[in-house]
Amino acid sequence: MTIKSNSCIIDLIRGIMEFSFLHIADLHLGRAFSDLSEINNKIDFCSQACNKAFNKIIELAIEKQVSFILISGDSFDSDEHDLSAKLLFLKNLKILAKKGIKSFVICGNHDSLEMYKKFKNYFNKDFEGLINITGVTTADYKHSFSPIEGVKIHSISFKTDEGKNPTEDLPKISAGDNNFNIGLIHCDLDKTSSKYAPCSKEDLRNLGYDYYALGHIHVPQDCGDNIIYAGTPQARTKKETGTHGCYYIKVNDKNISKEFIPTDFVRFNSQDIDCSNYENKIEIYNAILDSVNNIEEEVELNLFEINLIGISKAFEELNDTDNLLEEYLENYSQSENKNISVYKINNKTIPLFEDYKLTSDTGVIGLIANCFEKNSEINTDKIYSDICEIHENIYKKLKLDTDSAKTIIDSLETDKDEIINNVKNEIKSLCNEIYSME
């Protein structure tokens, strides 16, 4: 104990500051899943996933013993949903408060201050000063908090479901400020025409903060310069593919360590199946099964939208089937992995035509299809050199050093045959697709 005390005293003398926090956003409590009409047997499970993800975050905050959590807006989807969402929100923040973990929350475009005012009896009281909702537990829609010594949180809430550039109302950091400054902001980054608090990275950087805890965009993104979108903890639509969770941030004397931690229980996946080498529909269905069974079991339920692509001999067979998903599920409803469900199959294949049909065409298709014939004026070496030139220009813009650029160009030479074959295949695919429309 004596050694630890002496160490703490030395740290204080040196001015070393250590703390951690969780950055979450876009809980959208009360919002239903979409795009799941085909898997009615999974709806009940999905409907609980959002609450479970929020509960997991609370457990994580306690486990990590963070100093505070940041919630960057859109905690609720709207004011029209049932009261259970509001009660769950308060219940979890109170759990943290009882552990001494502070919560700092802002209002977004879905849960603006107007929404909170309709339910002010639930949100207008602090829990021993540990639950802080900007504009609800404070007098104004913008506020600066000091959760622990040496840390400042500069927050701003949406007054209505639209917001102006938030950096116009947030304080800039003056020279000589030794605090660790955090911006808690719900905004639309680099979208000047947006009505949802548009601002640029440069606007944010000019504020001079050490960390920017952003909300609004549902896919997690590290935008550089510690400008972070946490994303939604649990995806609810096929547009929100991939892993979802929250950020665990550790600060040691202004050195920032960022860890993205998954919290989702249901995950949307989009999978392309190239059908070019399959003779019939059964082979394609088996390929779908093999593909989805290779997914790692990281969550309790993986939802798959399958896109069948490529030039396919089975095009007509696929196209003549009334409902590919229904037929697939009838024959392959039992997957090796119980946490997998295919909910949509899209036939984006292109019909296969014999080469002679394309090359003998008297129109544009014939000209394109013949472009690689020996007597053609099209020079494949010229196509390859053009590709290399494009790459070289990109490397110059990226300011790669000469050796690195040369290494990459040399690798293109090694892959020359593959590059030319890819060009040929793309043109053949285009010919097949256009020919099928005539």
Buried (B, 14 or more C-beta within 10 A) or exposed (E): EEEEEEEEEEEEEEEEBEBBBBBBBBBBBBBBBEBBEBBEEBEEBBBEBBBBBBBBBBEBBBEBEBBBBBBBBBBBBBBEBEEEBBEBBBEBBBBBBEEEBBBBBBBBBBBBBEBBEEBEEBBEEEBEEBBBBBBBBBEEBBBBBEBEEBBBBBBBBBBEBEBEBBBEEBBEBEEEEEBBBBBBBBBBBEBEEBEBBBBBBEBBBEBBBBBBBBBBBBBBBEBEBBBBBBBBBBBBBBEBBBBBBBBBBBBEEEEEEEEBBBBBBBBBBBBEBBBBEBEEBEEBBEBBBEBBEEBEEEBBBBBBBBBBBBBBBBBEBBEEBEEBBEBBBEEBEEBEEEBBBBBBBBBBBBBBBEEEBBBEBEEEBBBBBBBBEEEEEEEBEEBBEEBBEEBBEEBEEEEBEEEEBEEBBEEBEEEBEEBBEEBBEEBBBBBBEBBEEE
